[in-house]
Every structure is written in C-alpha cells, then in structure tokens.
C-alpha cells in the first residue's frame, strides 16, 4: 500500500516537473523578446514599465497535476500521522493486554493456591472422618476384676488348689477383636509393689479361645501362682495381711481394619470374710490401652 502511494506521488511529481519545464521553455522562447521589448519601453518611457510576469500564462493554482501533488502530499502526511497514532494505540492495547495477562496469571496462581488449600483441607477432613469411624467401630479390649481362688489342700477325692486370679476380658467396642494373644502371670507379693517391679516377667503367650472376642462380649482368663505356700500363711494372704494375690499381663489383638492394639493390666485381690467375697484393686500405672 505504501509502495503504491509512493509510486503515485512520484508520477505526479514528474508530471508537474515536466509541465513546469515546458512552461519555462515557452517562457524563454516567447517571453524573452517581450521582456527585451519591455525593457526598451521602460528605458524609453520611464515610469510606464510593465512586468512580464503578468503576461506569464502558467498559474499553479490551475494546474491539476500540481493540485493533485499537493493533495497527495497532504494525504501522505495525514496518513503518516494516522499511522503513528494507530501504532501508538496498538502499543497501548498491547500493554493493556500484557497487564491483563499478568493479572490473570496472578489470579490463576491464587486460584491454584486456594484449590490446593481446599484439597489439603478436604484430605484432612477425610483423614479425620476415617480416624473417627475407626475409633467408633474398632474393638477395645479391657480387663476387669473378676474372681479368684485361695489355696486348699487334702480335700477328699479332689486335687489340691493353689491361689489363682480370674480377671475378665471384655470387648467394649462395636466390632470383634481378632488374633487375640495373652501373656499373664500371678504371684503373692506385697500390697505396694516397688516402682521398678519387673512387670515384663510374664508367662508364655497364649491365644484366647478361638482367638476372637466378639463385640460387647467377655470371657475369663484364669491365672495360677507357681507354687503352694505353707498352710499357716493362707489365712493372712486371703485378707492381705503382709502379702496379696497379684496378677498382671499384656493382651495383643487386631481390629477389623487390620491395626494392632495392646492392653496392659494389673490387679490384686483379697477374700473378705466371712463369705470370702472377692474385693480387688487395679495396680497403679499398669493398666493402659491404646
């Protein structure tokens, strides 16, 4: 487009130049004698000199090519101004587009961060819900004070009996406990045990009957002391005079979610006369469960 406009301007310019040269030649051919004649008349007459310019027949205002040249020049200048204005406008629009893109990128970044925070929050909520469901549904094995027996010998037709404790294992959860394994021990010890007492000294690990404790069910585990005591010591031990009948142990089991849990227990009991009613206490620091 610019090349076409430039070619047109050159054609108009050349035409005007040839036109001007033609008039100049005519002026030199025909006008020079008149000019000489006019000079002679000027010198002869004095103040009656006549300008030969008034007799020049060329008038640029009546030249179409010259007017077209001027018009093309004006249009070219206006086109250049308009072109510069358009370029400036495009620069402004481009800057606005770039700024808008930057703001959009920032907004997208904020949106991604908010989405990530929302995803993390949803994950935390899901984890909390899952943990809550497990806490509500899982099995919980606890060991309560149950029964016991005291030492008796020389019963006619029956075997001798040692001191023994029979705690009760109860599943207070809403689902069954699986693969239940128990280690336990009973002994005659002082009522108050030392802080460094070796609770880890337990018997061999045994499985509960069917290795399962159903929800809200319980069963009794019987734990017998290792040896007999002299018959004279039986009565004081029964009422806790000097020594008491202790039992302690650890239970390991799995819930329905496959997680493993542990319950520790420790108790001691006495036989209250006259009916040998059993009264028991939990050993401080030994009863714990996860």
C-alpha positions in Angstrom: 0.0 0.0 0.0 2.8 2.4 0.9 4.7 1.4 -2.3 1.6 2.2 -4.4 1.1 5.6 -2.8 4.8 6.4 -3.2 4.7 5.5 -7.0 1.7 7.7 -7.5 3.4 10.6 -5.8 6.5 10.2 -8.0 4.3 10.1 -11.1 2.5 13.3 -10.0 5.9 14.9 -9.2 7.4 14.0 -12.5 4.4 15.3 -14.4 4.5 18.6 -12.6 8.2 18.9 -13.2 7.8 18.3 -17.0 4.9 20.7 -17.0 6.9 23.3 -15.3 9.9 22.7 -17.7 7.6 23.1 -20.7 6.2 26.4 -19.4 9.8 27.6 -18.7 10.9 26.8 -22.2 7.9 28.6 -23.6 8.7 31.5 -21.4 12.3 31.5 -22.6 11.3 31.3 -26.3 8.4 33.7 -26.4 8.8 35.8 -23.3 12.4 36.9 -23.7 11.7 39.2 -26.7 8.8 40.6 -24.9 11.0 41.2 -21.9 13.6 42.9 -24.0 10.9 45.0 -25.6 9.5 45.8 -22.2 13.0 46.9 -21.0 13.3 49.1 -24.1 10.0 50.6 -23.4 11.0 51.1 -19.8 14.0 53.0 -20.7 12.1 54.9 -23.4 9.0 55.8 -21.5 10.4 55.7 -17.9 7.5 55.1 -15.4 5.3 53.1 -17.8 7.3 49.8 -17.3 5.1 46.7 -17.5 6.0 43.4 -15.6 6.4 40.5 -17.8 5.2 38.2 -15.0 1.7 39.4 -15.6 1.9 38.1 -19.1 3.0 34.6 -18.0 0.2 32.3 -18.9 1.1 29.5 -16.3 -0.9 29.5 -13.0 0.0 26.7 -10.5 -3.5 27.1 -8.9 -5.0 26.0 -12.2 -2.6 23.1 -12.7 -4.4 19.8 -11.9 -1.3 17.8 -11.6 0.2 20.3 -9.1 -3.0 20.3 -7.0 -3.1 16.5 -7.1 0.5 16.5 -5.9 -0.3 18.9 -3.1 -3.4 16.8 -2.2 -1.3 13.6 -2.2 1.3 15.2 0.0 -1.3 16.3 2.5 -2.9 12.9 2.4 0.5 11.3 2.9 1.3 13.5 5.9 -2.2 12.8 7.3 -1.7 9.1 6.6 1.6 9.1 8.4 0.1 10.9 11.4 -2.8 8.4 11.4 -0.3 5.5 11.1 1.7 6.8 14.1 -1.5 7.2 16.0 -2.5 3.7 15.2 0.8 2.3 16.2 0.6 4.2 19.5 -2.9 2.9 20.0 -1.7 -0.7 19.3 1.1 -0.3 21.8 -1.3 0.9 24.4 -3.7 -2.0 23.7 -0.7 -4.4 23.8 0.4 -3.0 27.1 -3.1 -3.4 28.4 -3.2 -7.0 27.2 0.1 -7.8 28.8 -1.1 -6.2 32.1 -4.4 -8.1 31.9 -2.4 -11.3 31.2 -0.3 -10.7 34.2 -3.3 -10.1 36.4 -4.9 -13.2 35.0 -1.8 -15.2 35.8 -1.7 -13.9 39.3 -5.4 -14.7 39.7 -4.8 -18.1 38.4 -1.9 -18.6 40.8 -4.2 -17.5 43.7 -6.9 -19.8 42.4 -4.4 -22.8 42.3 -3.2 -22.0 45.8 -6.8 -21.8 47.1 -7.6 -25.1 45.3 -4.5 -26.7 46.9 -5.5 -25.5 50.3 -9.1 -26.8 49.7 -7.7 -30.1 48.6 -5.5 -30.3 51.7 -8.4 -29.3 53.9 -10.6 -32.0 52.3 -7.9 -34.6 52.8 -7.6 -33.6 56.4 -11.3 -33.8 56.8 -11.3 -37.2 55.1 -8.5 -38.4 57.3 -10.3 -37.1 60.4 -13.6 -38.8 59.3 -11.7 -42.1 58.6 -10.0 -41.9 62.0 -13.3 -41.1 63.7 -15.0 -44.0 62.0 -12.2 -46.3 63.1 -12.4 -45.0 66.6 -16.1 -45.6 66.8 -16.2 -49.0 65.1 -12.9 -50.7 66.3 -12.6 -53.2 69.1 -11.5 -52.2 72.6 -10.3 -54.9 75.0 -10.3 -54.1 78.7 -9.5 -56.3 81.7 -11.8 -56.1 84.7 -11.6 -57.5 88.2 -13.2 -60.9 88.2 -12.9 -63.9 90.6 -10.2 -66.0 92.2 -9.5 -69.0 94.4 -7.4 -69.4 97.5 -5.2 -72.4 98.5 -6.9 -75.6 99.8 -5.4 -79.0 100.4 -6.3 -82.5 101.4 -9.8 -82.4 100.1 -11.2 -85.8 99.9 -11.5 -87.0 96.3 -10.4 -83.7 94.9 -7.0 -82.2 93.9 -5.3 -79.5 95.9 -5.9 -75.9 94.8 -3.4 -73.1 94.5 -4.0 -69.4 94.8 -5.4 -68.1 91.4 -6.9 -65.0 89.9 -9.5 -64.9 87.2 -9.8 -61.4 85.5 -12.5 -60.8 83.0 -11.5 -59.7 79.4 -14.3 -57.6 77.8 -14.6 -56.2 74.3 -16.3 -52.8 74.8 -16.0 -51.9 71.1 -18.5 -52.3 68.3 -16.6 -54.9 66.2 -14.8 -58.1 67.1 -11.2 -58.4 68.1 -9.1 -60.8 66.1 -5.9 -62.8 66.7 -6.1 -62.2 70.5 -2.9 -63.2 72.3 -2.5 -63.0 76.0 0.6 -63.2 78.3 -0.1 -63.2 82.1 1.3 -64.0 85.5 0.1 -64.4 89.1 2.2 -64.2 92.3 2.0 -63.5 96.0 3.6 -60.1 96.6 3.4 -57.1 98.9 0.3 -54.9 98.6 2.5 -51.9 97.4 4.9 -53.0 94.7 8.2 -51.2 94.1 8.4 -48.7 91.2 11.0 -50.9 89.4 8.9 -54.0 89.7 9.6 -56.3 86.6 6.1 -56.5 85.0 7.8 -57.8 81.9 8.2 -61.2 83.6 5.2 -62.9 82.1 4.3 -66.3 81.1 4.2 -67.7 77.6 2.0 -66.1 75.1 -1.3 -68.0 74.6 -4.3 -67.4 72.3 -7.7 -66.8 73.6 -10.4 -69.4 72.8 -11.0 -69.2 69.1 -8.5 -66.2 69.1 -11.5 -63.8 68.8 -13.6 -61.7 71.2 -16.9 -60.6 69.8 -18.3 -57.1 70.2 -19.8 -56.5 73.7 -18.7 -60.0 74.8 -16.3 -61.1 77.6 -14.6 -64.1 78.9 -12.5 -65.1 81.9 -8.8 -65.8 82.0 -7.5 -67.9 84.9 -4.0 -67.3 86.2 -2.5 -69.6 88.9 0.5 -68.9 91.1 3.6 -71.1 90.6 3.9 -72.8 94.0 2.0 -73.7 97.1 2.5 -71.8 100.3 2.6 -73.2 103.9 -0.9 -73.8 105.2 -0.3 -71.3 108.1 0.2 -68.4 105.6 -3.1 -69.0 103.7 -5.4 -67.1 106.1 -3.2 -63.9 106.3 -2.8 -63.9 102.5 -6.5 -64.2 101.9 -7.1 -60.8 103.8 -4.0 -59.1 102.5 -2.0 -59.3 105.7 1.6 -58.9 104.6 1.1 -60.3 101.1 -1.6 -60.1 98.4 -2.6 -62.1 95.4 -1.4 -60.2 92.3 -2.0 -60.7 88.6 -0.6 -58.7 85.6 -0.2 -59.2 81.9 -0.5 -57.9 78.3 -3.1 -58.6 75.6 -2.3 -58.0 71.9 -5.1 -58.1 69.2 -6.1 -56.8 65.8 -9.2 -54.8 64.9 -11.3 -55.3 61.7 -9.2 -52.6 60.0 -6.0 -54.6 60.4 -4.5 -52.3 63.1 -2.7 -53.9 66.1 -3.5 -52.8 69.6 -2.2 -53.6 73.1 -3.8 -53.7 76.5 -1.8 -53.9 79.7 -3.4 -54.9 83.0 -2.5 -55.3 86.7 -4.7 -56.1 89.7 -4.6 -57.6 93.2 -7.4 -59.1 95.3 -8.4 -60.2 98.8 -11.0 -62.6 100.1 -13.3 -60.8 102.6 -14.7 -63.0 105.4 -17.0 -64.5 106.4 -18.1 -65.5 102.8 -14.8 -65.0 101.1 -16.2 -62.3 98.9 -13.6 -61.0 96.4 -12.5 -57.4 96.6 -9.9 -56.1 94.2 -7.8 -53.1 93.2 -6.1 -52.0 90.0 -2.4 -51.7 90.2 -1.4 -48.0 89.7 0.5 -47.4 86.4 -0.1 -50.9 85.0 -3.5 -50.5 83.4 -3.2 -49.0 79.9 -4.6 -49.5 76.4 -4.3 -47.8 73.0 
